[in-house]
Amino acid sequence: MKNNKLFKYLSLVPVSIYVILLIALPLIYIFILSFLTNDYYGGIKIFPTLMNYINIFDMVYLKVFFKSFLIALVSTFICICIAYPFVIFISKKEARVKSTLMTLVMLPFLTNSLIRTYGWIVLLRRTGIINTFLQNIHLTENPISFMYNNFGIILGMVYTLLPFMILPLFSSVDKINKSVIEASYDLGASKIQTFFKVIVPQTKTGLFNGSLMVFIPSIGYFFIADLLGGGKLMLIGNLIKNQFLTARNWPFGAAISITLLLITFLLVKLYQKIGGKLDDLGGF
């Protein structure tokens, strides 16, 4: 018995070292850094201040937060609109077909998201495949601006994060008793009524789970805004990156990072409040 306990404790040592060195210590460092002062040469002065957090409430930065949350909400809503019909369609298939289709959903994860984003550039740019095709069939005379705007960023977010919406929704929809849906039809409910009054209430946990897993990353995916937005649109992720790499104002970048972390924490707590489990978020 003692040997089993000793082995159990020893097996936790690598995980504990990983958590302390790569998660806890960096977070503590960023937290302390957010209260320090930046000098004119990009260095850090050991002079405690709250100005980094106060500056976040400047209208310039509040607009960045607002635009980031708006794009995240739109991306999440589009993912919901695409994922629900898809998972309902899959849930009606036999087990072998379900497994095949869900494997296809997971397939993009085998490729780096940055590479897949570059693939969209080939498709969407003014001399890309889509614009060339539209002009060749004389549907458009001039190239359409698919990139370097909100459309390009939202498209990139939806494409990259859609699987995170499909997976939890499929798990919830697949557990619905099919006889309940059939009973709804027998009682005269339309497909739309059945969806909103039967399917959605029984899948709200999966819905909120998927929404959280799409909304939070879409705020911080700065590379999508850089590549498909052309760096013209500033989101929270881009703002943090610029403060660390371009402006060399590490304390302010740390303050924004901590603020974003607090927002994420509040969203997770809201998720728990409505009955969600942390295990459903992959141990978030």
KOLZAFI-363275 format. One record per residue (C-alpha): residue number from 1; residue in three letters; z, y, x. Coordinates in steps of 0.001 Angstrom, whole numbers, plus 500000, padded with zeros to 6 digits. Example, Ala and Ser with C-alpha at 12.3 -4.5 7.8 and 13.67 -1.06 7.14 Angstrom:
<rec k="1" r="ALA" zz="507800" yy="495500" xx="512300"/>
<rec k="2" r="SER" zz="507140" yy="498940" xx="513670"/>
//
This chain:
<rec k="1" r="MET" zz="500000" yy="500000" xx="500000"/>
<rec k="2" r="LYS" zz="500900" yy="502405" xx="502816"/>
<rec k="3" r="ASN" zz="497656" yy="501562" xx="504615"/>
<rec k="4" r="ASN" zz="495689" yy="502367" xx="501447"/>
<rec k="5" r="LYS" zz="497400" yy="505756" xx="501121"/>
<rec k="6" r="LEU" zz="496811" yy="506495" xx="504802"/>
<rec k="7" r="PHE" zz="493116" yy="505605" xx="504476"/>
<rec k="8" r="LYS" zz="492894" yy="507785" xx="501362"/>
<rec k="9" r="TYR" zz="494358" yy="510795" xx="503158"/>
<rec k="10" r="LEU" zz="492227" yy="510233" xx="506262"/>
<rec k="11" r="SER" zz="489072" yy="510047" xx="504134"/>
<rec k="12" r="LEU" zz="489858" yy="513529" xx="502812"/>
<rec k="13" r="VAL" zz="489995" yy="515048" xx="506305"/>
<rec k="14" r="PRO" zz="486197" yy="515517" xx="506773"/>
<rec k="15" r="VAL" zz="485856" yy="517057" xx="503302"/>
<rec k="16" r="SER" zz="488845" yy="519333" xx="503897"/>
<rec k="17" r="ILE" zz="487425" yy="520514" xx="507227"/>
<rec k="18" r="TYR" zz="484064" yy="521179" xx="505566"/>
<rec k="19" r="VAL" zz="485649" yy="523175" xx="502723"/>
<rec k="20" r="ILE" zz="487875" yy="525205" xx="505052"/>
<rec k="21" r="LEU" zz="485275" yy="526013" xx="507721"/>
<rec k="22" r="LEU" zz="482157" yy="526513" xx="505585"/>
<rec k="23" r="ILE" zz="483570" yy="527784" xx="502271"/>
<rec k="24" r="ALA" zz="487140" yy="529090" xx="502435"/>
<rec k="25" r="LEU" zz="487032" yy="530947" xx="505776"/>
<rec k="26" r="PRO" zz="483664" yy="532680" xx="505123"/>
<rec k="27" r="LEU" zz="484905" yy="533808" xx="501694"/>
<rec k="28" r="ILE" zz="488128" yy="535156" xx="503190"/>
<rec k="29" r="TYR" zz="486133" yy="536948" xx="505883"/>
<rec k="30" r="ILE" zz="483782" yy="538526" xx="503299"/>
<rec k="31" r="PHE" zz="486765" yy="539545" xx="501149"/>
<rec k="32" r="ILE" zz="488537" yy="541260" xx="504072"/>
<rec k="33" r="LEU" zz="485260" yy="542813" xx="505229"/>
<rec k="34" r="SER" zz="484717" yy="544395" xx="501807"/>
<rec k="35" r="PHE" zz="487783" yy="546633" xx="502361"/>
<rec k="36" r="LEU" zz="486736" yy="547885" xx="505806"/>
<rec k="37" r="THR" zz="484608" yy="550887" xx="506792"/>
<rec k="38" r="ASN" zz="481087" yy="551068" xx="508147"/>
<rec k="39" r="ASP" zz="480268" yy="553447" xx="511011"/>
<rec k="40" r="TYR" zz="477069" yy="555371" xx="511704"/>
<rec k="41" r="TYR" zz="475755" yy="552761" xx="514152"/>
<rec k="42" r="GLY" zz="476082" yy="549739" xx="511857"/>
<rec k="43" r="GLY" zz="479412" yy="548652" xx="513270"/>
<rec k="44" r="ILE" zz="482659" yy="547998" xx="511453"/>
<rec k="45" r="LYS" zz="485781" yy="550139" xx="511733"/>
<rec k="46" r="ILE" zz="489193" yy="548645" xx="510975"/>
<rec k="47" r="PHE" zz="489973" yy="551342" xx="508446"/>
<rec k="48" r="PRO" zz="490994" yy="550010" xx="504989"/>
<rec k="49" r="THR" zz="489245" yy="551643" xx="502042"/>
<rec k="50" r="LEU" zz="488327" yy="551081" xx="498406"/>
<rec k="51" r="MET" zz="485193" yy="553210" xx="498643"/>
<rec k="52" r="ASN" zz="482939" yy="550160" xx="498948"/>
<rec k="53" r="TYR" zz="483968" yy="549045" xx="495452"/>
<rec k="54" r="ILE" zz="483959" yy="552589" xx="494069"/>
<rec k="55" r="ASN" zz="480390" yy="553110" xx="495322"/>
<rec k="56" r="ILE" zz="479219" yy="550141" xx="493263"/>
<rec k="57" r="PHE" zz="479739" yy="552301" xx="490155"/>
<rec k="58" r="ASP" zz="477177" yy="554808" xx="491396"/>
<rec k="59" r="MET" zz="474356" yy="555077" xx="488845"/>
<rec k="60" r="VAL" zz="471800" yy="553883" xx="491402"/>
<rec k="61" r="TYR" zz="473595" yy="550576" xx="491888"/>
<rec k="62" r="LEU" zz="474537" yy="550201" xx="488224"/>
<rec k="63" r="LYS" zz="470813" yy="550347" xx="487400"/>
<rec k="64" r="VAL" zz="470242" yy="547515" xx="489867"/>
<rec k="65" r="PHE" zz="472979" yy="545463" xx="488176"/>
<rec k="66" r="PHE" zz="471547" yy="546232" xx="484732"/>
<rec k="67" r="LYS" zz="467984" yy="545305" xx="485736"/>
<rec k="68" r="SER" zz="469208" yy="542109" xx="487421"/>
<rec k="69" r="PHE" zz="471149" yy="541006" xx="484349"/>
<rec k="70" r="LEU" zz="468236" yy="541895" xx="482072"/>
<rec k="71" r="ILE" zz="465762" yy="539829" xx="484098"/>
<rec k="72" r="ALA" zz="468312" yy="536986" xx="484273"/>
<rec k="73" r="LEU" zz="468765" yy="537082" xx="480474"/>
<rec k="74" r="VAL" zz="465015" yy="537107" xx="479811"/>
<rec k="75" r="SER" zz="464480" yy="534247" xx="482277"/>
<rec k="76" r="THR" zz="467284" yy="532243" xx="480648"/>
<rec k="77" r="PHE" zz="465910" yy="532855" xx="477155"/>
<rec k="78" r="ILE" zz="462401" yy="531743" xx="478178"/>
<rec k="79" r="CYS" zz="463843" yy="528614" xx="479810"/>
<rec k="80" r="ILE" zz="465655" yy="527808" xx="476546"/>
<rec k="81" r="CYS" zz="462461" yy="528291" xx="474525"/>
<rec k="82" r="ILE" zz="460549" yy="525934" xx="476823"/>
<rec k="83" r="ALA" zz="463294" yy="523359" xx="477390"/>
<rec k="84" r="TYR" zz="464307" yy="522670" xx="473776"/>
<rec k="85" r="PRO" zz="460869" yy="521508" xx="472511"/>
<rec k="86" r="PHE" zz="460375" yy="519547" xx="475715"/>
<rec k="87" r="VAL" zz="463676" yy="517638" xx="475558"/>
<rec k="88" r="ILE" zz="463319" yy="516992" xx="471820"/>
<rec k="89" r="PHE" zz="459867" yy="515530" xx="472523"/>
<rec k="90" r="ILE" zz="461242" yy="513345" xx="475344"/>
<rec k="91" r="SER" zz="464242" yy="512165" xx="473321"/>
<rec k="92" r="LYS" zz="461894" yy="510538" xx="470789"/>
<rec k="93" r="LYS" zz="460218" yy="508373" xx="473432"/>
<rec k="94" r="GLU" zz="461206" yy="504908" xx="474606"/>
<rec k="95" r="ALA" zz="463467" yy="504493" xx="477620"/>
<rec k="96" r="ARG" zz="460664" yy="503816" xx="480144"/>
<rec k="97" r="VAL" zz="458741" yy="506940" xx="479127"/>
<rec k="98" r="LYS" zz="461942" yy="509030" xx="479184"/>
<rec k="99" r="SER" zz="462656" yy="507879" xx="482718"/>
<rec k="100" r="THR" zz="459103" yy="508701" xx="483856"/>
<rec k="101" r="LEU" zz="459077" yy="512166" xx="482308"/>
<rec k="102" r="MET" zz="462505" yy="513090" xx="483664"/>
<rec k="103" r="THR" zz="461400" yy="511912" xx="487116"/>
<rec k="104" r="LEU" zz="458471" yy="514332" xx="486852"/>
<rec k="105" r="VAL" zz="460947" yy="517108" xx="485975"/>
<rec k="106" r="MET" zz="462965" yy="516297" xx="489106"/>
<rec k="107" r="LEU" zz="459881" yy="516026" xx="491320"/>
<rec k="108" r="PRO" zz="459740" yy="519761" xx="492268"/>
<rec k="109" r="PHE" zz="463197" yy="519437" xx="493848"/>
<rec k="110" r="LEU" zz="461570" yy="517353" xx="496601"/>
<rec k="111" r="THR" zz="459780" yy="520502" xx="497780"/>
<rec k="112" r="ASN" zz="461437" yy="523635" xx="499103"/>
<rec k="113" r="SER" zz="461518" yy="526370" xx="496447"/>
<rec k="114" r="LEU" zz="460227" yy="528910" xx="498983"/>
<rec k="115" r="ILE" zz="457089" yy="526827" xx="499541"/>
<rec k="116" r="ARG" zz="456569" yy="526484" xx="495778"/>
<rec k="117" r="THR" zz="456877" yy="530248" xx="495411"/>
<rec k="118" r="TYR" zz="454151" yy="530739" xx="498016"/>
<rec k="119" r="GLY" zz="452047" yy="528391" xx="495882"/>
<rec k="120" r="TRP" zz="452378" yy="530826" xx="492988"/>
<rec k="121" r="ILE" zz="451161" yy="533639" xx="495232"/>
<rec k="122" r="VAL" zz="447940" yy="531683" xx="495834"/>
<rec k="123" r="LEU" zz="447534" yy="531333" xx="492069"/>
<rec k="124" r="LEU" zz="448569" yy="534822" xx="490922"/>
<rec k="125" r="ARG" zz="447338" yy="537314" xx="493532"/>
<rec k="126" r="ARG" zz="444413" yy="539599" xx="492694"/>
<rec k="127" r="THR" zz="442011" yy="537364" xx="494644"/>
<rec k="128" r="GLY" zz="443831" yy="534204" xx="493596"/>
<rec k="129" r="ILE" zz="442657" yy="531178" xx="491659"/>
<rec k="130" r="ILE" zz="443631" yy="532448" xx="488179"/>
<rec k="131" r="ASN" zz="442047" yy="535890" xx="488534"/>
<rec k="132" r="THR" zz="438904" yy="534409" xx="490116"/>
<rec k="133" r="PHE" zz="438570" yy="531930" xx="487243"/>
<rec k="134" r="LEU" zz="439068" yy="534595" xx="484557"/>
<rec k="135" r="GLN" zz="436429" yy="536810" xx="486155"/>
<rec k="136" r="ASN" zz="433971" yy="533938" xx="486630"/>
<rec k="137" r="ILE" zz="434075" yy="533093" xx="482922"/>
<rec k="138" r="HIS" zz="433779" yy="536850" xx="482165"/>
<rec k="139" r="LEU" zz="437071" yy="536942" xx="480290"/>
<rec k="140" r="THR" zz="438181" yy="539900" xx="482421"/>
<rec k="141" r="GLU" zz="436205" yy="542430" xx="484431"/>
<rec k="142" r="ASN" zz="438979" yy="543437" xx="486834"/>
<rec k="143" r="PRO" zz="441818" yy="541397" xx="488370"/>
<rec k="144" r="ILE" zz="445012" yy="541255" xx="486320"/>
<rec k="145" r="SER" zz="448254" yy="542267" xx="488050"/>
<rec k="146" r="PHE" zz="450317" yy="539104" xx="487677"/>
<rec k="147" r="MET" zz="452410" yy="539918" xx="490749"/>
<rec k="148" r="TYR" zz="454511" yy="542785" xx="492100"/>
<rec k="149" r="ASN" zz="456026" yy="543468" xx="488675"/>
<rec k="150" r="ASN" zz="458635" yy="542113" xx="486264"/>
<rec k="151" r="PHE" zz="456215" yy="539469" xx="484975"/>
<rec k="152" r="GLY" zz="455802" yy="537904" xx="488415"/>
<rec k="153" r="ILE" zz="459557" yy="537828" xx="489061"/>
<rec k="154" r="ILE" zz="460396" yy="536322" xx="485663"/>
<rec k="155" r="LEU" zz="457631" yy="533732" xx="486019"/>
<rec k="156" r="GLY" zz="459016" yy="532724" xx="489412"/>
<rec k="157" r="MET" zz="462567" yy="532517" xx="488061"/>
<rec k="158" r="VAL" zz="461543" yy="530419" xx="485059"/>
<rec k="159" r="TYR" zz="459454" yy="528020" xx="487135"/>
<rec k="160" r="THR" zz="462160" yy="527569" xx="489769"/>
<rec k="161" r="LEU" zz="465143" yy="527235" xx="487404"/>
<rec k="162" r="LEU" zz="463634" yy="525476" xx="484375"/>
<rec k="163" r="PRO" zz="464782" yy="521994" xx="485522"/>
<rec k="164" r="PHE" zz="468382" yy="523256" xx="485510"/>
<rec k="165" r="MET" zz="467964" yy="523991" xx="481799"/>
<rec k="166" r="ILE" zz="466125" yy="520792" xx="480950"/>
<rec k="167" r="LEU" zz="468607" yy="518375" xx="482515"/>
<rec k="168" r="PRO" zz="471798" yy="519392" xx="480635"/>
<rec k="169" r="LEU" zz="469888" yy="519953" xx="477393"/>
<rec k="170" r="PHE" zz="468285" yy="516524" xx="477605"/>
<rec k="171" r="SER" zz="471694" yy="514958" xx="478181"/>
<rec k="172" r="SER" zz="472986" yy="516626" xx="474992"/>
<rec k="173" r="VAL" zz="469920" yy="516079" xx="472793"/>
<rec k="174" r="ASP" zz="469598" yy="512425" xx="473777"/>
<rec k="175" r="LYS" zz="473136" yy="511761" xx="472516"/>
<rec k="176" r="ILE" zz="472437" yy="513075" xx="468998"/>
<rec k="177" r="ASN" zz="472522" yy="510379" xx="466335"/>
<rec k="178" r="LYS" zz="468915" yy="510198" xx="465138"/>
<rec k="179" r="SER" zz="470082" yy="509183" xx="461646"/>
<rec k="180" r="VAL" zz="471703" yy="512629" xx="461268"/>
<rec k="181" r="ILE" zz="468334" yy="514311" xx="461854"/>
<rec k="182" r="GLU" zz="466626" yy="511929" xx="459442"/>
<rec k="183" r="ALA" zz="469318" yy="512656" xx="456841"/>
<rec k="184" r="SER" zz="468637" yy="516370" xx="457269"/>
<rec k="185" r="TYR" zz="464954" yy="515823" xx="456485"/>
<rec k="186" r="ASP" zz="465823" yy="513573" xx="453515"/>
<rec k="187" r="LEU" zz="467999" yy="516354" xx="452084"/>
<rec k="188" r="GLY" zz="465025" yy="518722" xx="452110"/>
<rec k="189" r="ALA" zz="465681" yy="520695" xx="455319"/>
<rec k="190" r="SER" zz="462648" yy="521923" xx="457223"/>
<rec k="191" r="LYS" zz="462177" yy="521323" xx="460932"/>
<rec k="192" r="ILE" zz="463367" yy="524854" xx="461715"/>
<rec k="193" r="GLN" zz="466464" yy="524457" xx="459525"/>
<rec k="194" r="THR" zz="467211" yy="521079" xx="461108"/>
<rec k="195" r="PHE" zz="466878" yy="522568" xx="464563"/>
<rec k="196" r="PHE" zz="469257" yy="525495" xx="463980"/>
<rec k="197" r="LYS" zz="471775" yy="523725" xx="461703"/>
<rec k="198" r="VAL" zz="471834" yy="520217" xx="463197"/>
<rec k="199" r="ILE" zz="470431" yy="520096" xx="466721"/>
<rec k="200" r="VAL" zz="471710" yy="523403" xx="468168"/>
<rec k="201" r="PRO" zz="475358" yy="522979" xx="466999"/>
<rec k="202" r="GLN" zz="475494" yy="519493" xx="468510"/>
<rec k="203" r="THR" zz="473971" yy="520589" xx="471805"/>
<rec k="204" r="LYS" zz="475760" yy="523913" xx="472329"/>
<rec k="205" r="THR" zz="477652" yy="522567" xx="475359"/>
<rec k="206" r="GLY" zz="474428" yy="521534" xx="477069"/>
<rec k="207" r="LEU" zz="472852" yy="524819" xx="476023"/>
<rec k="208" r="PHE" zz="475594" yy="526941" xx="477564"/>
<rec k="209" r="ASN" zz="475728" yy="524682" xx="480610"/>
<rec k="210" r="GLY" zz="471998" yy="525082" xx="481212"/>
<rec k="211" r="SER" zz="472117" yy="528823" xx="480487"/>
<rec k="212" r="LEU" zz="474854" yy="529284" xx="483064"/>
<rec k="213" r="MET" zz="472978" yy="527236" xx="485666"/>
<rec k="214" r="VAL" zz="469877" yy="529389" xx="485132"/>
<rec k="215" r="PHE" zz="471502" yy="532797" xx="484665"/>
<rec k="216" r="ILE" zz="473724" yy="532799" xx="487760"/>
<rec k="217" r="PRO" zz="471097" yy="531771" xx="490363"/>
<rec k="218" r="SER" zz="468474" yy="534118" xx="488851"/>
<rec k="219" r="ILE" zz="470724" yy="537054" xx="489785"/>
<rec k="220" r="GLY" zz="470838" yy="536070" xx="493448"/>
<rec k="221" r="TYR" zz="467371" yy="534592" xx="494134"/>
<rec k="222" r="PHE" zz="466234" yy="537522" xx="496276"/>
<rec k="223" r="PHE" zz="463266" yy="535672" xx="497817"/>
<rec k="224" r="ILE" zz="461497" yy="535431" xx="494447"/>
<rec k="225" r="ALA" zz="461822" yy="539176" xx="493906"/>
<rec k="226" r="ASP" zz="460608" yy="539767" xx="497475"/>
<rec k="227" r="LEU" zz="457572" yy="537478" xx="497258"/>
<rec k="228" r="LEU" zz="456435" yy="537784" xx="493638"/>
<rec k="229" r="GLY" zz="457820" yy="541291" xx="493135"/>
<rec k="230" r="GLY" zz="456512" yy="542567" xx="496435"/>
<rec k="231" r="GLY" zz="459893" yy="544081" xx="497274"/>
<rec k="232" r="LYS" zz="459202" yy="546871" xx="494767"/>
<rec k="233" r="LEU" zz="461938" yy="545802" xx="492342"/>
<rec k="234" r="MET" zz="465519" yy="545790" xx="493586"/>
<rec k="235" r="LEU" zz="467796" yy="543063" xx="492201"/>
<rec k="236" r="ILE" zz="471392" yy="542268" xx="493155"/>
<rec k="237" r="GLY" zz="470336" yy="539565" xx="495589"/>
<rec k="238" r="ASN" zz="467910" yy="541937" xx="497316"/>
<rec k="239" r="LEU" zz="470554" yy="544675" xx="497403"/>
<rec k="240" r="ILE" zz="473042" yy="542389" xx="499159"/>
<rec k="241" r="LYS" zz="470408" yy="541165" xx="501623"/>
<rec k="242" r="ASN" zz="469328" yy="544723" xx="502437"/>
<rec k="243" r="GLN" zz="472891" yy="545885" xx="503028"/>
<rec k="244" r="PHE" zz="473450" yy="543132" xx="505573"/>
<rec k="245" r="LEU" zz="470056" yy="543068" xx="507302"/>
<rec k="246" r="THR" zz="468465" yy="546502" xx="506831"/>
<rec k="247" r="ALA" zz="471110" yy="549148" xx="506132"/>
<rec k="248" r="ARG" zz="473611" yy="547339" xx="508381"/>
<rec k="249" r="ASN" zz="476371" yy="548266" xx="505957"/>
<rec k="250" r="TRP" zz="478216" yy="544956" xx="505974"/>
<rec k="251" r="PRO" zz="481384" yy="546168" xx="504183"/>
<rec k="252" r="PHE" zz="479383" yy="547461" xx="501196"/>
<rec k="253" r="GLY" zz="477263" yy="544293" xx="501125"/>
<rec k="254" r="ALA" zz="480486" yy="542263" xx="501174"/>
<rec k="255" r="ALA" zz="481897" yy="544318" xx="498281"/>
<rec k="256" r="ILE" zz="478775" yy="543645" xx="496183"/>
<rec k="257" r="SER" zz="479000" yy="539940" xx="497077"/>
<rec k="258" r="ILE" zz="482640" yy="539742" xx="495974"/>
<rec k="259" r="THR" zz="481777" yy="541595" xx="492746"/>
<rec k="260" r="LEU" zz="478993" yy="539097" xx="492028"/>
<rec k="261" r="LEU" zz="481382" yy="536254" xx="492808"/>
<rec k="262" r="LEU" zz="483895" yy="537652" xx="490302"/>
<rec k="263" r="ILE" zz="481192" yy="537916" xx="487646"/>
<rec k="264" r="THR" zz="480262" yy="534287" xx="488301"/>
<rec k="265" r="PHE" zz="483929" yy="533282" xx="488034"/>
<rec k="266" r="LEU" zz="484237" yy="535074" xx="484679"/>
<rec k="267" r="LEU" zz="481120" yy="533325" xx="483371"/>
<rec k="268" r="VAL" zz="482515" yy="529941" xx="484380"/>
<rec k="269" r="LYS" zz="485816" yy="530765" xx="482670"/>
<rec k="270" r="LEU" zz="483881" yy="531732" xx="479552"/>
<rec k="271" r="TYR" zz="482116" yy="528381" xx="479779"/>
<rec k="272" r="GLN" zz="485483" yy="526619" xx="479903"/>
<rec k="273" r="LYS" zz="486743" yy="528732" xx="477013"/>
<rec k="274" r="ILE" zz="484121" yy="527329" xx="474647"/>
<rec k="275" r="GLY" zz="485003" yy="523774" xx="475662"/>
<rec k="276" r="GLY" zz="482772" yy="523142" xx="478644"/>
<rec k="277" r="LYS" zz="483870" yy="520930" xx="481525"/>
<rec k="278" r="LEU" zz="483498" yy="521794" xx="485192"/>
<rec k="279" r="ASP" zz="482173" yy="518270" xx="485838"/>
<rec k="280" r="ASP" zz="479116" yy="519191" xx="483738"/>
<rec k="281" r="LEU" zz="478387" yy="521985" xx="486211"/>
<rec k="282" r="GLY" zz="478379" yy="519629" xx="489135"/>
<rec k="283" r="GLY" zz="481971" yy="520422" xx="490066"/>
<rec k="284" r="PHE" zz="481340" yy="524185" xx="490184"/>
//
